[in-house]
Amino acid sequence: MDQVKEIVNSVKEAMLVCLSDSVSEALREANMVIANQPGANSANAMHLNDEKQAVVERFSNNIGSNFDELTGSKSRQVNVLDYGSLSLVEEDDLEAIIAMEGMISHARNCDIQEYLRFTTRLDSLFYGTRIDESNNPMDPEQIGEAFRDAIRPVSLTAPDLLIAYRKFNSCVFHNLENALEKANGILIQKGIIPNLDIAARNKKEQRNKRRVRRQKSDPTDRAFATAEQNATGAGTNQQLLSMMQNLMHGSQTHGVPAQTVPTGNVSSNAGHAGLQQGMMIGSQKVEIVASDQLLSLLNKLQSVAGPEHDDSGVNDGATALNLSNSVGKLLEQGSDSEVLRAIDSQSLDIINLVTFLYEEIWRDETVPIPVKELIGRTQITILKLALQDASFFEDADHPARILLNELATAGICWTETDKQNADPMYRKMNEIVNSFVKDFSNDLELIENLIDEFKEFKHGQALASQESEHRLMDADERKNRLSDVNDYALHKIKERILSEDVHSFVQNFLLTHFHKFVVQVVLREGPGGISWKPVMNTIDVLLWTVSHEKSEGDLEKFTKVNPRLLANLGKALEVAGIEKDEAEQSLNELKNVQEECFKGSWEETNTPSATPSDDNDDSSIRETPAAESKLPEDDEHLLEVAKYPIGIWLEFQVDSEHTIRCTLAAKIDTIEKYVFVNGQGVKVVEKSKTGLARELKAGTVKVISEAPLIDRAMESVIGKLRESTTTPQ
């Protein structure tokens, strides 16, 4: 890891110089435009000129932090919002905000070749971490956010801010490829995939290519070659498929018993590798079935299960169908005393590999049972596809793989199996699987259409779940829907209160005084504005200060954070229009509750006979004081937790029978608190950093891998085949 940090730091230093120079140029040009526009206020231009160096420094620090977060040298800080500097977005500012979003989108969608090369090289440095727009320091959104945060303290007027954004776009985004070329040059000098060649490809062309039969080319060449090279590359070898075949045959030639290889050898008298058309096996003459006959056998096998059954042949919901044996039995039935029906070695290998693949899907503990059952029904259909289009194994962007990965991702938060029929998402997934199994006839366009249909459905579901937010996005609508705004703000506050034993005064404070403040925030910014996450984090910090469950070191954190918290709450009450005397009285009462909670908590924790509560809430997981002693700073689980990025999915064990899956929504570093939400964005779990590390150590929480399901399963197959070849006789 030290070597990776050294390489990434080399890129970071170069990019800080390059990007900072571009930002400085953008601010210089923006200053000139602001100063020379008709009716300009010279003070505004002078203010930006005076603040230019500070903006560049803040921008540089933000970019540097993004690189440091990637290497684990620094974690993203989400602190309590300082309401003293709260700047609610005026409606005129929306034009600048929308403009920046458009610039980011355009910069990302330009399909920059150097960006693709940089992302690929960077991704190769981090095992187990996927580099994408959420964590790539050179992604346009990361760079745009760094500039937005850097220039915000200048408090430019909306028209001047728009000018600054446009100059940033022309000086930074338009020259981003040059910066990335320098970054790639550094990585090449460090020996990171020096011969990589990526050509930017038109997305519409790629979509059309998927609708014709796949070329049997090397996956790396196919992914990184030009369209012309792809057109002439039909004769190249399929290296990944060949590697798996060699490993599979190697395990057999090394004398490894069949059961030590992933279970799947075709019935002994039907599919031996090496059988040739016309060979005599005793009194039987070998007859190799043609490809169309093999597909007919698979259709027969599929019809035996029937549409009402899992086409995967799942037994008790625990294993995938051994297609090799199933096909072998059908071949036996078609043989007689004179003819031995068999299949060619290539088809045999593909049948085995598909069987192995689905076995690994069933072994993947991160995939919910309902998703396994749905994907399991596609096994025979995928086999028919792979027999006709072996690039399924090679191409991570194969439509069939994308479809299966989309299904797996959509069900990532499911933990129960008895309520899925009522879930619109499950019903749609079931419909998509039925269409794929029933209608597929080697037509990739059908799969592409199913992917588009499913994505459109998910988008519609997301819009439906956020209907109230969308109704309130328009400023005029918000003014006309004051009742909806009040209900929305109240609902969001209630979502943050997981524990039922929160002090009654605190609940009343949040649902009355603070509720009025949240209403003002929504009226000014709309749902999800720039202040929304900090406001929600403030609620979480307040609830932490009045929780009876405390851990070692919390008193020190409380002493440090509470003065600022109270000052912020005071500002919030001012914004909410609460009378000064009433606000002061409320804050004094709140301080009394906080002090009592800390005093009572430490008396209980320091009493030897005290025992933690065993109570659990159905919607959340609570921590107990006994689990909260400090861990060493170099504890491996503490270090791992510190690196968890926003958006990572975890599964918590609630009790012996129930689990809950949720994603990390916020890390509040001031109190070392991690906040998790479910698939609908509702807070369901909050953990201290130490508590989460202890649960990880105890095995009561696990990370749900975000790598695509089929990629994970393919890697597992290759890994087990490699183990098979090295297993001693």
ABEGO torsion letter per residue (X at the ends): XAAAAAAAAAAAAAAAAAAAAAAAAAAAAAAAAAAABBGBBAAAAAAAAAAAAAAAAAAAAAAAAAAAAAAGABBBBBBBBBAAABBBBBAAAAAAAAAAAAAAAAAAAAGBAAAAAAAAAAAAABBGBBBBAAABAABAAAAAAAAAAAAAAAGBBAAAAAAAAAAAAAAAAAAAAAAAAAAAAAAAAAGBGAABBBBBBBAAAAAAAAABBBBBBBAAAAAABBAAAAAAAAABBBAAAAAAAAAAAAAAAAGBBAAABBBGBBBAAAABBGBBBGBBBEABBBBBBBAAAAAAAAAAAAAAAEAABBAAGBBGGABBBBAAAAAAAAAAAABBAABBBBBBAAAAAAAAAAAAAAAAAAABAABBAAAAAAAAAAAAAAAAAAAABAAAAABAABAAAAAAAAAAAAAAABABAAAAAABAAAAAAAAAAAAAAAABBGBAAAAAAAAAAAAAAAAAAAAAAAAAAAAAABAAAAAAAAAAAAAAAAAAAAAABABAABBAAAAAAAABAAAAAAAAAAAAAEBGBAAAAAAAAAAAAAAAAABABBBBGAAAAAAAAAAAAAAAAAAAAAAAGBBAAAAAAAAAAAAAAAAAAAAAAAAAAABAABBBBABBBAABBBBBAAAABBBBAABAAAAAAAABBBGBBBBBBABAABBBBBBBABBBAAAGBBBBBBAAGBBABBBBAAAAAAAAAAGABBBBBABBAAAAAAAAAAAAAAAAAABBX
